Amino acid sequence: MRKINEENERIKRRYLQYLKAAKRKDASTVQKAAEGILRFEASVNYSSFKKFQIEQAVKFHDRLNAEISKATGKPLSKSTIRTVLAANRGFIFWLADQSGYKSRIRHSDADYFNMDAKGARVASASRETPYPSMEMARHAFNIMPEASELDMRNKAVFAFLMLTGARDGAVASLRLKHINMIDGCVYQDARDVRTKNAKTFTTYFLPVDPGYLTCFTAWVAFLKTEKLFGPDDPLFPPALIKPVDGEFKVVGLQRDTYKNANAIRALVKEAFSRADLPQFTPHAFRKTLVKWADTQYPTREAFKAFSQNIGHTSVITTVSAYCPVSVERQAELIKYAGQP
């Protein structure tokens, strides 16, 4: 059980409220800031922030570099270290303006939480992200079971991800009213759907494989005709679990959406694991679809339409983030332009 410094807790609460209400940071960013500050607080044995010294920040750097991640058993990644340092840099800079602290802390003290240039380059370097091929995705989809309502839902989630490339947070929060089966699209309304940066846009189903559309269409029909779900009910409802004969069992489907995307990620990983394939995440489907679209939509206008379809304002984001060109391929394209 960790120590509690009441004075520290009060000033941290004020800072996190500042991030949320004044800086308009989302909940995940505020949570990361809280966790990063707590790491530093623990490193100084929960002493008052009013006793901050530059040497504490220097030692904290060394501690982070030597720390072993409990999740991986390896040293903390440079990106994790950068996030933790940035959280404390922002906090110390803010403290320098607060009553009771500004006589003890200067704005320049925050600079001691900067990352060295070498570490920053490692942390920000772009790396090839593994993703499933269209064939791998289809194989995993084909062997997913369909025996129960939950099996049907899970397979429909997989199909929907391949039809839309939607982000898992959005998928977890969708309701039936957002689906238009006549026009073949989903309206990702930021008022109800947890889209990235609260962006509202329409996604049309991609013509990747008729099997995905057949599965998803059957699921929507099942919800409407068999379960009597209405427009405000979830598209992918969580399991309804109740005690039966002294044991908790699945007895149906809930009438509310998931609180987060953890279950969506878990079922996708399980589908690939069952097929003896790497446990890809839902986000990996986006790269699969961008690679597919790179050949299916050869004109600038068509690829721009695809880029908008997956929620990108700029096609540059789609190309740079999901469709990088290797140096070798760059040479081929330049040298042999116009040749078959």
Secondary structure, DSSP 8 states (H G I E B T S, - for coil): -----HHHHHHHHHHHHIIIIIS---HHHHHHHHHHHHHHHHHTTT--GGG--HHHHHHHHHHHHH-B-TTTSSB--HHHHHHHHHHHHHHHHHHTTSTTTTTT--GGGGGGG---HHHHHHHH---------HHHHHHHHHTS--SSHHHHHHHHHHHHHHHH---HHHHHH-BGGGEETTTTEEEE-TTTS--GGG--EEEE---S-HHHHHHHHHHHHHHHHTS---TTSBSS--EEEEEETTEEEEEEE-SS--SSSHHHHHHHHHHHHHTTS----TTHHHHHHHHHHHHH--SHHHHHHHHHHTT-SSHHHHHHHH----HHHHHHHHHTTT--
